[in-house]
Amino acid sequence: MPQVFGGIDGIITTYSVIVTGVGGMMAVGLVIKMAVSNLITDGWSMGFGQYMAQMAERSRENAGACSHQPASPSCSNHCVPSYSL
């Protein structure tokens, strides 16, 4: 489902960039460059947001796994949030 919302968001923001460029009587080449750069940065932004959401979810799951005393030897490794790729 996030792909659907991401696609709709990409279409709307790219459309607004194009309409703004045309309304401002910019050169066609410049409008195309702005639209392409908008698509690239919008996609990167959504991907990074998804990555951060997954990292937060993993961190929350790891915190929930350590409901026992922090001094416990069984908690020494898996209670520290891991941020590796």
GIZISUL-V292495 format. One record per pair of residues at least 6 apart in sequence whose ideal C-beta (glycine too) atoms are under 7 Angstrom apart, sorted by the first residue. I is the first residue (numbers start at 1). GAP is how many residues later the second one is. Records with the same first field share a line. If there is no record, write none. Layout:
I: GAP, GAP
//
This chain:
2: 48
6: 40
9: 33
10: 29, 32, 33
13: 25, 29
14: 21, 24, 25
17: 17, 18, 21
18: 13, 17
21: 9, 10, 13
22: 9
55: 28
59: 22
62: 16, 17, 19
65: 13, 14
66: 9, 13
68: 7
70: 9
//
